[in-house]
Structures are given as structure tokens and as C-alpha cells.
Amino acid sequence: MNHDFFYREWNWIEQLSAAFHVFAANIKPILKVLLIVFLPISILESIINGRMLNAYTVFQQIAQAGVSLSNESDFFQAAYQVLFHSGLTLLVGLFLQPVGTIAIAKMVKQFVTKQEISFGTALGEAFSLMPTIVFSGIIYGVLIFLSSLIIVPGIYLSVAWVFYVYAIGLSDKKGMEPMRYSKALVKGKWWKTFGYLLLLAVIAMLWNSAFQLSYSFFPNARIGNAVYQFLCYFSAAFVTVGEALLFLNREAVTYGIPTEPAAEDAPAESVTGTVEGEPTENEENKE
């Protein structure tokens, strides 16, 4: 990784090129995270989605036929099952997926700071952050839900807070701090951040389109769905690498955090700043 990664903000091409490089260079430990964390999640999601689909089918059939005294209890039971399993899907996304995301992000940080890649250390530290993930995840989920009711604030905060998981895993932020920290890194660069995230999402969607071919190899719909969900997490792992690199780059440039251990190799125009409070721009940006 070039030294100027820590001293100037990289453009989209540099970020994307680095994402492909880091992803390929660490494919083995990333696959371990996928197998240990995301494969069980894929199976769980497949079960949840299957039950939710069955309940929704029953709900839709009764609604079309008309609710009466004879099927009223079945109607409400089906509605309850749809809502219940939708809630389970939300909980998986808020509380379980971030563990794998943080584990991959920690390995990315190990790589760019030229440390030995330790899959066990990264995964262990990610699991140790579960209390913070749950607490901050509840705050994040509630605020995003409430802001989404007005649509525009929901879209804005979804991008402004995109780094909240990385702030927990890589910068040890807790409570509301991860959201504030993420917002500070996106401040003044919302559209630039949105554009890069959209680019990563398009790449992931293209991969996922190819992965849909996996359904043809599995006659059992539930197994096919679980395999497809797992392959989608492979695409999501690439997105995580791209977002983690963007977070580390923004953090170093904005706050002057000494992310790189070899300080003697740093360029003369190193960035200075403070981790707490508002970001301090480097001299190059001021000019």
C-alpha cells in the first residue's frame, strides 16, 4: 500500500484498484470469515425467508378470498408470522452481520498497516465487540427507521452513517459515537461518498447476477437459496473491503491518526489533527 494512502484522500479509481488488490491478496482469510460467520447466517436467513414467504402466501390468499369469521384467526396468525420473521431478518442484519464485517475490516487494517494478517485475532476481537454492536445497532436501527418515515432524512443518514460499524470495529467508538464519527468523515463529501458506495453496489449486483446461476445446480429451493445467500456475502465481502479502505483513508486524512506504524517512512507533509471534536483539514486541502 502506498504511503500517501494515509496523507491524502484517494480518488475513486485509486480506491477501487486498492479494493480489488486487498480483496485478492487476503482471499483466504476472507473465505474463512465467510465460512465461519456468514455461512451459518446464510442458512439462518434461508430458513427465515422460507417461513416468511409461506406465511405471506397464506396471508395473501386469505386477503384475496376475503376475511371472515372462519379464517380470521389464520389471517392474523399469518400477518404475525410475516412481521415476526421480518423482524428476525432485521436483527440478523443489525447484530450478526456486523461481526463478520468487522472481522474483515480488521484484516484490511492489518494489511494496509503492514501487520501480520491474523484471522483468529480479527475474528476474536470482532466477537468481543458484540455488546457494543448490539447497543449501537439498536440506536442506529431505531433512528434510521424513524428518519426513513420522512424518506429524505433516511437517505441522507444512511450515507452519513455508513461508517458506523467501522467506527465500532476499527476506532473503538461506542453508543452514539460511531454515528457521530461516521458523519464527521462524510461531512462535506456526502455526494462523493454516495457515488463511491453506488459504484461498489453496482459491482456487487453484477456478481450477484452471475451467482443466480447457482439455483440451477440445486433442485431444492431452500438449499439453492442458502447457497445463493452465501455467494452474495462473497460480493458483500468485497464491498466491505472497499468501505474499510475508504474509512481508513478518510480517518487518516481527516484526523491525522497515525494508522501506519512505519512513521519514519511518512512524507514530510504529514497530516496533523485531533481525534475528538470536529475534523482538522490538512494543509493540502486548505490550499
C-alpha positions as CSV (number, residue, x, y, z in Angstrom):
1,M,0.0,0.0,0.0
2,N,1.4,3.4,-1.0
3,H,2.4,5.6,1.9
4,D,0.3,8.5,0.6
5,F,-2.8,6.5,1.4
6,F,-2.5,7.9,4.9
7,Y,-1.8,11.5,3.9
8,R,-4.1,12.4,1.1
9,E,-7.6,11.4,0.1
10,W,-7.6,8.9,-2.8
11,N,-9.9,9.2,-5.7
12,W,-12.4,6.5,-6.8
13,I,-10.0,4.8,-9.2
14,E,-7.3,4.5,-6.6
15,Q,-9.8,3.3,-4.0
16,L,-11.3,0.7,-6.3
17,S,-8.0,-0.5,-7.5
18,A,-6.8,-0.9,-3.9
19,A,-10.1,-2.7,-3.0
20,F,-9.5,-5.4,-5.7
21,H,-5.9,-5.7,-4.7
22,V,-6.6,-6.1,-1.0
23,F,-9.5,-8.4,-1.6
24,A,-7.4,-10.7,-3.8
25,A,-4.4,-10.6,-1.5
26,N,-6.5,-11.7,1.5
27,I,-8.9,-14.0,-0.2
28,K,-8.1,-17.0,2.1
29,P,-8.7,-15.3,5.5
30,I,-11.8,-13.6,4.0
31,L,-13.1,-17.0,2.9
32,K,-12.6,-18.3,6.5
33,V,-14.8,-15.4,7.8
34,L,-17.4,-16.3,5.2
35,L,-17.4,-19.9,6.2
36,I,-17.4,-19.4,10.0
37,V,-19.7,-16.3,10.2
38,F,-21.6,-15.8,7.0
39,L,-22.4,-19.4,6.1
40,P,-24.4,-20.0,9.3
41,I,-26.1,-16.7,8.7
42,S,-26.9,-17.7,5.1
43,I,-28.6,-20.9,6.4
44,L,-30.5,-19.0,9.1
45,E,-31.7,-16.4,6.6
46,S,-32.8,-19.1,4.2
47,I,-34.9,-20.7,6.9
48,I,-36.3,-17.3,8.0
49,N,-37.1,-16.2,4.4
50,G,-38.7,-19.6,3.6
51,R,-41.1,-19.3,6.6
52,M,-41.8,-15.7,5.9
53,L,-42.7,-16.5,2.3
54,N,-45.0,-19.3,3.4
55,A,-46.8,-17.0,5.8
56,Y,-47.1,-14.2,3.3
57,T,-48.6,-16.6,0.7
58,V,-51.2,-17.7,3.3
59,F,-51.8,-14.0,4.2
60,Q,-52.3,-13.1,0.5
61,Q,-54.6,-16.0,-0.2
62,I,-56.9,-15.1,2.7
63,A,-56.8,-11.4,1.8
64,Q,-57.9,-12.2,-1.8
65,A,-60.6,-14.6,-0.7
66,G,-61.9,-12.2,1.9
67,V,-61.5,-12.3,5.7
68,S,-64.4,-13.9,7.5
69,L,-65.1,-15.4,11.0
70,S,-63.9,-18.8,9.8
71,N,-60.5,-17.7,8.6
72,E,-59.9,-14.5,10.7
73,S,-57.5,-16.3,13.2
74,D,-55.5,-17.7,10.3
75,F,-55.3,-14.3,8.7
76,F,-53.9,-12.6,11.8
77,Q,-51.6,-15.5,12.5
78,A,-50.1,-15.3,9.0
79,A,-49.7,-11.5,9.4
80,Y,-48.0,-12.0,12.7
81,Q,-45.6,-14.6,11.2
82,V,-44.7,-12.2,8.4
83,L,-43.9,-9.4,10.8
84,F,-42.1,-11.7,13.2
85,H,-39.8,-13.1,10.6
86,S,-39.2,-9.7,9.1
87,G,-38.0,-8.6,12.5
88,L,-35.7,-11.6,12.7
89,T,-34.2,-10.6,9.4
90,L,-33.6,-7.1,10.7
91,L,-32.0,-8.4,13.8
92,V,-29.6,-10.6,11.8
93,G,-28.6,-7.6,9.8
94,L,-28.0,-5.4,12.8
95,F,-26.4,-7.8,15.2
96,L,-24.8,-10.8,13.4
97,Q,-23.6,-9.5,10.1
98,P,-21.5,-6.7,11.7
99,V,-19.3,-9.3,13.4
100,G,-18.2,-10.6,10.0
101,T,-17.9,-7.1,8.6
102,I,-15.7,-6.0,11.5
103,A,-13.5,-9.2,11.2
104,I,-12.9,-8.5,7.5
105,A,-12.3,-4.8,8.2
106,K,-9.7,-5.6,10.9
107,M,-7.8,-7.8,8.4
108,V,-7.9,-5.0,5.9
109,K,-6.4,-2.7,8.5
110,Q,-3.7,-5.3,9.3
111,F,-2.9,-5.5,5.7
112,V,-2.6,-1.7,4.9
113,T,-0.6,-1.1,8.1
114,K,1.8,-4.0,7.1
115,Q,1.0,-6.1,10.1
116,E,0.8,-9.9,10.0
117,I,-2.7,-11.0,8.9
118,S,-4.2,-12.8,11.9
119,F,-7.6,-14.2,11.1
120,G,-8.1,-15.6,14.7
121,T,-7.2,-12.2,16.3
122,A,-9.5,-10.3,13.9
123,L,-12.5,-12.7,14.5
124,G,-11.9,-12.8,18.2
125,E,-11.9,-9.1,18.6
126,A,-15.0,-8.8,16.4
127,F,-16.9,-11.2,18.6
128,S,-15.7,-9.3,21.7
129,L,-17.4,-6.2,20.4
130,M,-20.9,-7.9,20.4
131,P,-22.2,-5.8,23.3
132,T,-21.3,-2.6,21.5
133,I,-22.6,-3.9,18.2
134,V,-26.0,-4.7,19.8
135,F,-26.3,-1.4,21.8
136,S,-25.2,0.9,18.9
137,G,-27.1,-1.3,16.4
138,I,-30.4,-0.7,18.3
139,I,-29.7,3.1,18.3
140,Y,-28.8,3.0,14.6
141,G,-31.8,0.9,13.7
142,V,-34.3,3.0,15.5
143,L,-33.0,6.3,14.2
144,I,-32.8,5.1,10.6
145,F,-36.3,3.7,10.8
146,L,-37.7,6.9,12.2
147,S,-35.8,9.1,9.7
148,S,-36.9,6.8,6.8
149,L,-40.5,7.7,7.5
150,I,-39.7,11.1,6.0
151,I,-37.6,9.4,3.2
152,V,-35.1,12.2,2.5
153,P,-33.5,12.3,6.0
154,G,-33.4,8.5,5.9
155,I,-31.4,8.5,2.7
156,Y,-29.1,11.2,4.0
157,L,-28.3,9.4,7.3
158,S,-27.9,6.0,5.6
159,V,-24.9,7.5,3.8
160,A,-23.7,9.8,6.6
161,W,-23.7,6.9,9.0
162,V,-22.3,4.3,6.5
163,F,-19.1,4.0,8.6
164,Y,-20.7,3.4,11.9
165,V,-19.8,-0.3,12.0
166,Y,-16.2,0.5,11.1
167,A,-16.1,3.2,13.8
168,I,-17.0,0.5,16.3
169,G,-14.6,-2.1,15.0
170,L,-11.6,0.0,14.0
171,S,-11.8,3.1,16.2
172,D,-13.4,1.7,19.4
173,K,-16.4,4.0,19.3
174,K,-19.5,3.2,21.4
175,G,-23.1,4.3,21.9
176,M,-23.9,7.3,19.6
177,E,-20.2,7.9,19.0
178,P,-20.0,5.6,15.9
179,M,-22.7,7.6,14.1
180,R,-21.2,11.0,15.0
181,Y,-17.7,9.7,13.9
182,S,-19.0,8.4,10.6
183,K,-21.0,11.7,10.0
184,A,-17.8,13.7,10.6
185,L,-15.9,11.6,8.0
186,V,-18.7,12.1,5.4
187,K,-19.2,15.8,6.2
188,G,-18.7,17.9,3.1
189,K,-18.3,14.7,1.0
190,W,-21.8,13.2,1.0
191,W,-22.2,13.0,-2.7
192,K,-18.7,11.8,-3.2
193,T,-19.3,9.1,-0.6
194,F,-22.7,8.2,-2.1
195,G,-21.2,7.9,-5.6
196,Y,-18.4,5.5,-4.5
197,L,-20.9,3.4,-2.4
198,L,-23.1,3.2,-5.5
199,L,-20.1,2.0,-7.6
200,L,-19.4,-0.7,-5.1
201,A,-23.0,-1.7,-5.0
202,V,-23.2,-2.0,-8.8
203,I,-20.1,-4.3,-8.9
204,A,-21.7,-6.4,-6.2
205,M,-25.0,-6.6,-8.1
206,L,-23.2,-7.7,-11.2
207,W,-21.5,-10.5,-9.3
208,N,-24.8,-11.5,-7.7
209,S,-26.5,-11.7,-11.1
210,A,-23.9,-14.3,-12.1
211,F,-24.3,-16.1,-8.8
212,Q,-28.0,-16.6,-9.6
213,L,-26.9,-19.5,-11.8
214,S,-26.3,-21.4,-8.6
215,Y,-30.0,-22.1,-8.4
216,S,-29.8,-24.4,-11.4
217,F,-27.5,-26.7,-9.6
218,F,-29.8,-27.3,-6.6
219,P,-33.3,-28.6,-7.2
220,N,-34.2,-28.0,-3.6
221,A,-35.3,-24.3,-3.4
222,R,-34.2,-23.9,0.3
223,I,-30.7,-25.3,-0.4
224,G,-30.4,-23.2,-3.5
225,N,-31.4,-20.1,-1.7
226,A,-28.9,-20.7,1.1
227,V,-26.1,-21.2,-1.4
228,Y,-27.1,-18.0,-3.2
229,Q,-27.3,-16.1,0.0
230,F,-23.7,-17.3,0.9
231,L,-22.4,-16.3,-2.6
232,C,-24.0,-12.8,-2.1
233,Y,-21.9,-12.5,1.1
234,F,-18.9,-13.1,-1.1
235,S,-19.8,-9.9,-3.0
236,A,-20.6,-8.2,0.3
237,A,-17.1,-9.0,1.5
238,F,-15.7,-7.1,-1.5
239,V,-17.9,-4.2,-0.6
240,T,-16.7,-4.4,3.0
241,V,-13.1,-4.2,1.8
242,G,-13.8,-1.1,-0.3
243,E,-15.7,0.6,2.5
244,A,-13.0,-0.3,5.1
245,L,-10.3,1.2,2.8
246,L,-12.4,4.4,2.3
247,F,-12.9,4.6,6.1
248,L,-9.2,4.2,6.9
249,N,-8.2,6.7,4.2
250,R,-10.7,9.3,5.4
251,E,-9.9,8.8,9.0
252,A,-6.1,9.2,8.5
253,V,-6.6,12.3,6.3
254,T,-9.3,13.9,8.4
255,Y,-7.9,13.3,11.9
256,G,-4.2,12.6,11.2
257,I,-4.4,9.3,13.0
258,P,-1.1,7.5,12.9
259,T,-2.6,4.4,11.3
260,E,0.7,3.5,9.6
261,P,3.3,2.0,12.0
262,A,6.4,3.0,10.0
263,A,6.3,6.7,10.9
264,E,9.8,7.3,9.6
265,D,8.6,6.4,6.1
266,A,5.9,9.0,6.1
267,P,6.0,12.0,3.7
268,A,7.2,15.3,5.2
269,E,3.7,16.9,4.7
270,S,2.1,14.6,7.3
271,V,-1.4,15.5,8.5
272,T,-2.0,16.7,12.0
273,G,-5.3,16.8,13.8
274,T,-7.3,15.6,16.7
275,V,-9.4,12.5,17.0
276,E,-12.0,14.2,19.2
277,G,-14.3,17.0,18.0
278,E,-14.5,18.5,14.5
279,P,-12.2,17.3,11.7
280,T,-8.9,19.2,11.1
281,E,-8.2,19.6,7.4
282,N,-4.6,19.1,6.2
283,E,-2.6,21.8,4.7
284,E,-3.0,20.4,1.1
285,N,-6.8,20.6,1.4
286,K,-6.6,24.2,2.8
287,E,-4.7,25.3,-0.2
